[in-house]
């Protein structure tokens, strides 16, 4: 489970650090509709992406189908965040569930 914490507005679409920050973007698609998309902090690093590749992939994930250029990227509102991971075994989950139901 990932707990998303420390949300901050980015100064621009490149104002984040690969492997440290998750990114959430807001943008207007080619039809004038507001859209959003997010990647957890580990995604860009695991994929071996640059910041530019991650941003372009995130635009596509959010449904942007028109050609992506610098003006498209500069129009993005970026929010960066961090993630705190917590792992629970299935047995622990079942034990918690049994007590939480009562």
Phi, psi and omega in degrees: 000138177246126175262121183272127187222170172056052178291133179218142173290135175274149178293328177200186185290349179256004185273068178197164183242125179300133179088341179255315184253140162275159180230138176236125181244148171240135181206167177252126182281181184295345177261006178083012180266140176285135181225160176222160175199155181217152169231137174293161184306327185278346188297306182299319180294314180297326181277349182074026183276151165281172176300317181298316178297320180295316180297313180297320177296320180293321174301315179296318178302322180281358175100012179282120184249348179286167175301142180260126176229182183298324179295322177299312181296318182293338180278352181290139167261118183252134171242130178254154180208169177246167182230135175247120184267145176224132179245138179227134178288160179297322179297318177295320177299314180297321178295316178297317181298321180295321180282328181288335181286344183262000000 
